[in-house]
Amino acid sequence: MKFPYFYQQMLGFLSVIIMLLTISVFSLVLFARNTAIKGTENRLFTYAESIVDVNLNPDQLANFQSLLSNQGVTFFVFNNDGHLVFPDIPDNVETKVVPEEEDRLKNGERVSLTTEQADLYGNPRETAYVYLPYFNKSTSEYAGFVAVSAPVSQIDRQMSELKRNLFNAFLISTIIAIIMSFIFARYQVKRVNGLRQAAHMVAEGDYDIRLDHKDRDEIDNLSQDFNKMIMALDMSRQEVERQEERRKTFMQDAAHEMRTPLTTINGLLEGLEYDVIPESQRLRSIKLMRKETKRLIRLVNENLDYENIRSNRIMLNKHHLPLQEIFGEIQEQMTSLAESSNNTLNIHVAESMTVFADYDRFKQILVNLIKNAIQFTENGTIEVTGEKTENSTRILVKDSGIGMTEDQLKNIWDRYYKADISRTNTKFGESGLGLSIVQQLVALHKANISVESTPDKGTVFTIDFPNEKHD
């Protein structure tokens, strides 16, 4: 069964208000009645004290009887044996007494009974009555008691009038409560509907919506969290769009890079098939095909490496590696590549220096950084330096190339990003994945990498590999 939130709120507010009003009215009527009865009892005790003060003189008692009967008050005087002393009543009329209270009266206690369904004569009407003991003045012995009664019909009439007034007040209050509940419920539901509409707009693709909030209650806190969620979603959407754009760019670049070697390989294979390549050029053609094949393999491997690293499918086998030996291998491997761009590769490291790292991945990090430096340097110098700090082994790769701006530095770790699009067709660094792979591998080593660069002056990459920790 569908029950709108607006009516839930309104019914909740109205139920609470009506319950409070009902409890308040009931308590007020009960309090007023008890107060009125208590006042009547006090008045009757006053009459009883006056009767005792006249020493139970028959003439005085008759005067009291005449006076009090006009007010609907009746009194009786009993001796210590519980026999009626005043007034004289016919024998066929039985007075109502309370023998179970005699012990309390003999002890000098006053007795007041709330209301009974009969008076002292036994007549069926609601009556309040009190008992006041009196004592012999010379001996101070218990001499009897005075019973005074009065009907509570006047109290009931007052209570009926009070109930009518309270009912009218309750009716007016209920109407006001309905109006106020409507206002409060509408206000609360309006705030919830604002959240609902905002969520609908976000679902439709509008990420610019923001909810106003004043930090007053849980709904304001929810609005604040909703705004944060929208900002996070918007940032995620922008990041997805940016990555998608780079993916498209990469696919275009990869297709272009693959098409060139594949076209070359296909042309050479056709030449060999139809015997149009001279015998003297066949060996050269085979070497060219091998070179282009390696280029394709390198492009595929870089993507596989990146995905394997991101998927945590690479396990490191870290040892203390001799830096001088590894740097020598890298210099031998990369010197010809540096010279192809008229660059000089210089390596500086102490003979006994070691680094705690995985051998293959450490070389991969350095090779990628050096390739990156060569790619953006012509007729310059690339320097690789190893040095020890207090808690780490520091590797610096410095070049004198074109450098990067601050905006370029913010993006160099992103997948497929290329700082210089004009250099996408070089024989290395085609994919834009090199620095992304470096960052992932550095993180696996729990190392830190930073970069400083100045346009037209060069770039410095600094990596701190932590020393081995013993548990």
Secondary structure by P-SEA (a helix, b strand, c coil): ccccaaaaaaaaaaaaaaaaaaaaaaaaaaaaaaaaaaaaaaaaaaaaaaaaaacccaaaaaaaaaaaaaacbbbbbbccccccccccccccbbbbbcccaaaaaaabbbbbbcccccccccccccccbbbbbbcccccccccbbbbbbbbaaaaaaaaaaaaaaaaaaaaaaaaaaaaaaaaaaaaaaaaaaaaaaaaaaaaaccccbbbbbccccaaaaaaaaaaaaaaaaaaaaaaaaaaaaaaaaaaaaaaaaaaaaaaaaaaaaaaaaaccccccaaaaaaaaaaaaaaaaaaaaaaaaaaaaaaacccccccccccaaaaaaaaaaacaaaaaaacbbbbbbbcccccccccaaaaaaaaaaaaaaaaaacccbbbbbbbbccccbbbbbbbbccccccaaaaacccccccccccccccccccccccaaaaaaaaaaaacbbbbbbbbcccbbbbbbbbbccccc
